[in-house]
Amino acid sequence: MAKYGKKLVDHGLVESNFGNISVRIADKMIITRSGAALDEITENSVVEVPIERTSELDKVASTETIVHRAIYRNTTALAILHAHCPYSVTQTLLADSDNIIPLDSEGIHFLHEIPIFKGMMGTAELAEGAAEALSEHRGAIAYSHGTFAIGKTLTDAYIITTQIEHSCRIKYLVDLAKK
């Protein structure tokens, strides 16, 4: 988790104290704490909570714990990365539909389309939207908020996160060049 938290911050995909990371272990998840600096994750920066129910530790867990729970309940994901990638967020604000169609060959091949879903941070609406979008895609973007990417490993989720941001950056630059 520390490795990917640092990579997310170092590559400008999230500011240090925003975003979150989790991994599933059987019927529990280890998730970053609320406000944890992703580029400085230690064992004190994470908490273990159940997936099927809330717990007392939810008070210190990421505000997006409800979203991670819904994703784990409705997908085969074993790892989740949530980042506030700037071009991805920008594309949701510019989009005139509920998905983004990549223009670059890698985005077309690996992502096909990138769903956009709505909901305020840490809400049931966001959780439901994320779980639904990720039941059919490996990555999606919460409107005006950021990416959620899943995988069997954090490496898988990181690759999807970077691919979404790359495709959104290319689309932004192409659209800008056409003006």
C-alpha positions as CSV (number, residue, x, y, z in Angstrom):
1,M,0.0,0.0,0.0
2,A,2.8,2.4,0.9
3,K,4.5,1.8,-2.5
4,Y,1.3,2.6,-4.5
5,G,0.4,5.5,-2.2
6,K,3.8,7.1,-2.9
7,K,3.5,6.4,-6.7
8,L,0.0,8.1,-6.8
9,V,1.3,11.2,-5.1
10,D,4.7,11.3,-7.0
11,H,2.9,11.1,-10.3
12,G,0.3,13.8,-9.5
13,L,-2.6,11.5,-9.5
14,V,-3.7,12.5,-6.0
15,E,-2.6,15.1,-3.4
16,S,-1.0,13.5,-0.3
17,N,-4.0,13.6,2.1
18,F,-6.7,12.7,-0.4
19,G,-7.6,9.4,-2.0
20,N,-7.6,6.0,-0.4
21,I,-6.4,2.5,-0.9
22,S,-7.7,-0.9,0.3
23,V,-7.0,-4.6,-0.1
24,R,-9.4,-7.4,0.6
25,I,-8.4,-10.3,2.8
26,A,-11.2,-12.8,3.1
27,D,-14.2,-11.1,4.7
28,K,-12.2,-8.0,5.8
29,M,-10.4,-5.1,4.2
30,I,-7.4,-3.1,5.1
31,I,-8.0,0.5,4.2
32,T,-6.2,3.7,4.7
33,R,-7.4,5.9,7.6
34,S,-9.2,9.1,7.0
35,G,-6.7,11.9,6.2
36,A,-3.8,9.5,5.9
37,A,-0.9,10.9,3.8
38,L,-0.7,8.4,0.9
39,D,2.9,9.1,0.3
40,E,3.8,8.3,3.9
41,I,1.7,5.1,4.6
42,T,2.8,3.1,7.7
43,E,1.1,0.4,9.7
44,N,-0.5,3.3,11.7
45,S,-2.0,4.7,8.5
46,V,-4.3,1.8,7.9
47,V,-7.1,0.0,9.7
48,E,-8.8,-3.4,9.3
49,V,-12.6,-3.4,9.0
50,P,-15.2,-6.0,8.1
51,I,-16.7,-5.9,4.6
52,E,-20.2,-7.2,5.4
53,R,-21.0,-4.8,8.3
54,T,-19.8,-1.5,9.8
55,S,-17.6,-1.5,12.9
56,E,-16.3,0.9,15.5
57,L,-13.2,1.4,13.5
58,D,-15.2,3.0,10.7
59,K,-14.8,6.2,12.7
60,V,-11.1,6.4,11.8
61,A,-11.2,4.6,8.4
62,S,-11.4,6.5,5.1
63,T,-14.6,8.4,4.5
64,E,-14.9,6.2,1.4
65,T,-15.1,2.9,3.4
66,I,-18.7,2.6,2.4
67,V,-17.7,2.8,-1.3
68,H,-15.0,0.2,-0.9
69,R,-17.4,-2.2,0.9
70,A,-20.0,-1.9,-1.9
71,I,-17.3,-2.6,-4.5
72,Y,-16.0,-5.6,-2.7
73,R,-19.6,-6.9,-2.2
74,N,-20.5,-6.6,-5.9
75,T,-17.2,-7.4,-7.7
76,T,-14.4,-9.9,-7.6
77,A,-11.9,-7.1,-6.7
78,L,-9.2,-7.8,-4.2
79,A,-7.7,-4.3,-4.4
80,I,-9.0,-0.8,-4.9
81,L,-7.3,2.6,-5.6
82,H,-9.2,5.8,-5.4
83,A,-7.4,8.9,-6.7
84,H,-8.3,12.5,-7.6
85,C,-6.6,12.4,-11.0
86,P,-6.9,16.0,-12.5
87,Y,-7.6,15.2,-16.1
88,S,-10.1,12.5,-15.2
89,V,-12.0,14.8,-12.9
90,T,-11.8,17.5,-15.6
91,Q,-13.3,15.2,-18.2
92,T,-16.3,14.4,-16.0
93,L,-17.0,18.1,-15.8
94,L,-16.8,18.5,-19.5
95,A,-18.6,15.3,-20.5
96,D,-22.0,15.4,-22.1
97,S,-22.8,11.8,-21.4
98,D,-22.4,9.2,-18.6
99,N,-19.1,7.8,-20.0
100,I,-15.9,8.9,-21.6
101,I,-14.8,7.2,-24.8
102,P,-11.0,7.1,-25.0
103,L,-9.3,8.4,-28.2
104,D,-5.9,6.8,-27.7
105,S,-5.2,3.2,-28.8
106,E,-4.3,1.9,-25.3
107,G,-7.5,3.4,-23.8
108,I,-9.6,2.0,-26.6
109,H,-8.1,-1.5,-26.2
110,F,-7.9,-1.7,-22.4
111,L,-10.8,0.4,-21.2
112,H,-13.2,0.6,-24.1
113,E,-15.2,3.3,-22.3
114,I,-14.9,4.9,-18.8
115,P,-18.2,5.2,-16.9
116,I,-19.0,8.3,-14.9
117,F,-21.2,7.9,-11.9
118,K,-22.5,10.4,-9.4
119,G,-22.7,10.8,-5.6
120,M,-21.3,12.9,-2.9
121,M,-18.2,11.7,-1.0
122,G,-18.8,8.9,1.4
123,T,-22.5,8.4,0.5
124,A,-24.6,5.4,-0.3
125,E,-25.3,7.0,-3.7
126,L,-21.6,7.1,-4.5
127,A,-21.2,3.5,-3.2
128,E,-24.0,2.2,-5.4
129,G,-22.8,4.1,-8.4
130,A,-19.2,2.8,-8.0
131,A,-20.3,-0.8,-7.4
132,E,-22.6,-0.8,-10.5
133,A,-19.9,0.8,-12.7
134,L,-17.2,-1.5,-11.5
135,S,-19.3,-4.6,-11.9
136,E,-18.7,-4.3,-15.7
137,H,-15.5,-2.2,-15.8
138,R,-12.1,-2.2,-14.1
139,G,-12.2,1.6,-13.6
140,A,-14.7,4.4,-13.4
141,I,-14.8,8.1,-12.4
142,A,-17.0,9.7,-9.8
143,Y,-18.3,12.9,-11.2
144,S,-16.2,15.9,-10.0
145,H,-14.4,13.6,-7.6
146,G,-12.0,11.0,-8.9
147,T,-11.2,7.6,-10.2
148,F,-11.9,4.2,-8.6
149,A,-9.9,1.3,-10.0
150,I,-10.0,-2.4,-9.1
151,G,-7.9,-5.4,-9.6
152,K,-6.6,-8.6,-8.2
153,T,-3.6,-6.7,-6.9
154,L,-2.8,-3.1,-6.2
155,T,-0.5,-3.3,-9.3
156,D,-3.6,-4.0,-11.5
157,A,-5.6,-1.2,-9.9
158,Y,-2.7,1.2,-10.3
159,I,-2.3,0.4,-14.0
160,I,-6.0,1.0,-14.6
161,T,-5.8,4.3,-12.7
162,T,-2.9,5.5,-14.8
163,Q,-4.6,4.3,-18.0
164,I,-7.7,6.3,-17.2
165,E,-5.8,9.4,-16.4
166,H,-3.6,9.0,-19.6
167,S,-6.7,8.5,-21.8
168,C,-8.5,11.5,-20.2
169,R,-5.4,13.7,-20.7
170,I,-5.1,12.7,-24.3
171,K,-8.8,13.4,-24.9
172,Y,-8.5,16.8,-23.2
173,L,-5.5,17.8,-25.3
174,V,-7.1,16.6,-28.5
175,D,-10.3,18.5,-27.7
176,L,-8.3,21.6,-26.9
177,A,-6.3,21.4,-30.1
178,K,-9.6,21.2,-32.1
179,K,-10.8,24.6,-30.7
